[in-house]
Amino acid sequence: MKPWREIAVPHPDVLEGTFQQAEFAADITAVRTGKATREYQDATAFFQRTFITEGMRLLLIQVAQRLNGKGGEPVIQLQTAFGGGKTHTMLAVYHLATRQCALRKCMKRVDGLW
């Protein structure tokens, strides 16, 4: 069996020892006011660093459909345990809704959005 570091290579800032724990916690208000770190503020950088789970992918499809007047659920309830990705999911929805980058560019890994 291969060591986990060969299968899931940590992000460069973790490997280089420059990872800041404070930057790990996403802050929606900081993103909205333009005061967040690049990893959260910039839509392309956010989606490059964010693993899109199946649940997040399906939710983003619903949101994209709703925003484009093509169906989509009008009310969505996020329900996960602590650390389950609610804030990251809401940031993904924020970046999708504000359309600060072309969907095909910043969300190329989210099949079904177009």
Order of alpha helices (4+ residues) and beta strands (2+ residues): alpha-alpha-alpha-alpha-alpha-alpha-alpha-alpha-alpha
